[in-house]
Amino acid sequence: MEKKCALITGGRRGIGFGIALELAKHNYRVIITGKTDASSAKAEIEKAGGECLAYSADISKKEDRLELFNKINSAVPRLDVLVNNAGIAPKVRADILEATEESFDELISVNLKGPYFLTQLFANRMIEKKKKEKDYSPVIVNISSVSSFASSTNRGDYCISKAGISMMTKLYADRLSEFGIPVFEIQPGIIATDMTSGVKAKYDKMISDGVFPIKRWGVPEDIARTVLAIAGGCLPYSTGQVLHVDGGFHLRRL
Ligand SMILES: NC(=O)c1ccc[n+]([C@@H]2O[C@H](COP(=O)([O-])OP(=O)(O)OC[C@H]3O[C@@H](n4cnc5c(N)ncnc54)[C@H](OP(=O)(O)O)[C@@H]3O)[C@@H](O)[C@H]2O)c1
């Protein structure tokens, strides 16, 4: 049987790499991207016995998204899993009373516009294939954040971009439901990657203070195993579903 194929944007490192490695170990052919060269991550996945293609593309740029889409269509017969994972934090955490438009534009372009229009490209392709191949069951997974709902006034641009991903998930889940293409959102909590390395002391303290019901840092594998469950069809009567992978942070407590 042909291997299923998964594209993980930002699969070059961090959460995306964790997802790619997990899927590759479970017999998916994975396609990883980075803004920069992803060949060393590809080599690592191959060393672990996985099959991997790697491309670099700036997801915020229309021409890069189109080029990536065309390359993938030439390289693989069909895409079974699209994971919109690539994203950035603001270069500087700045109070919303002072934060710059430049940072806002950058965050929205990379974290929201990029995945929104990349999904449009692949969703149309999935619809075409789905009409012809009855056994084809593609799925889309968006990586948002607890910042979709939790206010951080020192990075409003990030929060708004991630809240946008939550609405994007609902919109595509709704629109693609008639074609049998489910769309899911994973809201990670605090995950140990390059993105959080600069604020490690702050989160170490929050974890020891009990802000997170499960008292540990999240790791990329936590997200990866959730993606694996979704991709493997473990949620057959759901779409638009939000999966909290945040150590219980989303719970309200009295
Ligand atoms: N870490 C957390 O605690 C946390 C929590 C909640 C949500 N998230 C979300 O999870 C996702 C992954 O986060 P992470 O912690 O793994 O981040 P990371 O370690 O900083 O990795 C980010 C990945 O995104 C890629 N990327 C950045 N800008 C891009 C662009 N313009 N075009 C294409 N790719 C681009 C990077 O490419 P290069 O490697 O080439 O730079 C990298 O591979 C993000 O969407 C993030 O917002 C993270």
The ligand as a MOL file (V3000), in Angstrom:
LIG
                    3D

  0  0  0     0  0            999 V3000
M  V30 BEGIN CTAB
M  V30 COUNTS 48 52 0 0 0
M  V30 BEGIN ATOM
M  V30 1 N 6.8880 26.6080 21.6420 0
M  V30 2 C 5.7300 26.9160 22.2440 0
M  V30 3 O 5.6340 27.0230 23.4830 0
M  V30 4 C 4.4870 27.1190 21.4300 0
M  V30 5 C 3.2790 27.2340 22.1200 0
M  V30 6 C 2.1060 27.4150 21.4090 0
M  V30 7 C 2.1380 27.4530 20.0330 0
M  V30 8 N 3.3160 27.3350 19.3700 0 CHG=1
M  V30 9 C 3.2910 27.3820 17.9160 0
M  V30 10 O 3.8060 26.1800 17.3940 0
M  V30 11 C 4.4430 26.4380 16.1370 0
M  V30 12 C 5.8700 25.9250 16.1790 0
M  V30 13 O 6.5340 26.5970 17.2330 0
M  V30 14 P 8.0110 26.1900 17.7220 0
M  V30 15 O 8.0510 26.4710 19.1650 0
M  V30 16 O 8.3580 24.8380 17.2200 0 CHG=-1
M  V30 17 O 8.8550 27.3130 16.9840 0
M  V30 18 P 10.3760 27.3160 16.4810 0
M  V30 19 O 11.1810 26.3020 17.1940 0
M  V30 20 O 10.7910 28.7370 16.5320 0
M  V30 21 O 10.2390 26.8380 14.9370 0
M  V30 22 C 9.4680 27.5810 14.0420 0
M  V30 23 C 9.4950 26.9580 12.6630 0
M  V30 24 O 8.7240 27.8030 11.7950 0
M  V30 25 C 9.4940 28.1440 10.6600 0
M  V30 26 N 9.1850 29.4820 10.1750 0
M  V30 27 C 9.2990 30.6500 10.8300 0
M  V30 28 N 8.9910 31.6710 10.0250 0
M  V30 29 C 8.6910 31.1420 8.8260 0
M  V30 30 C 8.3180 31.6810 7.5690 0
M  V30 31 N 8.1870 32.9990 7.3670 0
M  V30 32 N 8.1140 30.8250 6.5430 0
M  V30 33 C 8.2490 29.5000 6.7280 0
M  V30 34 N 8.5930 28.9270 7.8830 0
M  V30 35 C 8.8270 29.7480 8.9100 0
M  V30 36 C 10.9500 28.0980 11.1360 0
M  V30 37 O 11.8010 27.9560 10.0150 0
M  V30 38 P 13.4230 28.0280 10.2180 0
M  V30 39 O 13.7620 26.8420 11.0480 0
M  V30 40 O 13.9650 27.9920 8.8500 0
M  V30 41 O 13.6780 29.3310 10.9460 0
M  V30 42 C 10.9030 26.8980 12.0760 0
M  V30 43 O 11.0960 25.7210 11.3580 0
M  V30 44 C 4.3300 27.9410 15.9190 0
M  V30 45 O 3.2320 28.2180 15.1090 0
M  V30 46 C 4.1240 28.4810 17.3140 0
M  V30 47 O 3.4590 29.7210 17.3050 0
M  V30 48 C 4.4970 27.1740 20.0490 0
M  V30 END ATOM
M  V30 BEGIN BOND
M  V30 1 1 1 2
M  V30 2 2 2 3
M  V30 3 1 2 4
M  V30 4 1 4 5
M  V30 5 2 4 48
M  V30 6 2 5 6
M  V30 7 1 6 7
M  V30 8 2 7 8
M  V30 9 1 8 9
M  V30 10 1 8 48
M  V30 11 1 9 10
M  V30 12 1 9 46
M  V30 13 1 10 11
M  V30 14 1 11 12
M  V30 15 1 11 44
M  V30 16 1 12 13
M  V30 17 1 13 14
M  V30 18 2 14 15
M  V30 19 1 14 16
M  V30 20 1 14 17
M  V30 21 1 17 18
M  V30 22 2 18 19
M  V30 23 1 18 20
M  V30 24 1 18 21
M  V30 25 1 21 22
M  V30 26 1 22 23
M  V30 27 1 23 24
M  V30 28 1 23 42
M  V30 29 1 24 25
M  V30 30 1 25 26
M  V30 31 1 25 36
M  V30 32 1 26 27
M  V30 33 1 26 35
M  V30 34 2 27 28
M  V30 35 1 28 29
M  V30 36 1 29 30
M  V30 37 2 29 35
M  V30 38 1 30 31
M  V30 39 2 30 32
M  V30 40 1 32 33
M  V30 41 2 33 34
M  V30 42 1 34 35
M  V30 43 1 36 37
M  V30 44 1 36 42
M  V30 45 1 37 38
M  V30 46 2 38 39
M  V30 47 1 38 40
M  V30 48 1 38 41
M  V30 49 1 42 43
M  V30 50 1 44 45
M  V30 51 1 44 46
M  V30 52 1 46 47
M  V30 END BOND
M  V30 END CTAB
M  END
